[in-house]
Amino acid sequence: MGKIRRAGYIFITWIGDHAPKHVHVFKNGKEVMKYDLENKQVMSGRSNRKIEMIILELLKEKEL
């Protein structure tokens, strides 16, 4: 499991989780979205520009 905190959000990935590779995004203890890292699209929940920019940063930094 990888857990990263940025800008009030928590980004979690689990090793061995189902395909496609994705990240769960939490705020205030509640999941706000699940994002498909392979196809770069929202799987569930609602996205916003801030979350997507953080995800792109984390991908660049090889954190996700």
Protein Blocks (a to p, Z undefined) as FASTA:
>chain_A
ZZddeehiacdddehiacdddddddeehiafbdcdfklopafbdjddfklmmmmmmmmmn
opZZ
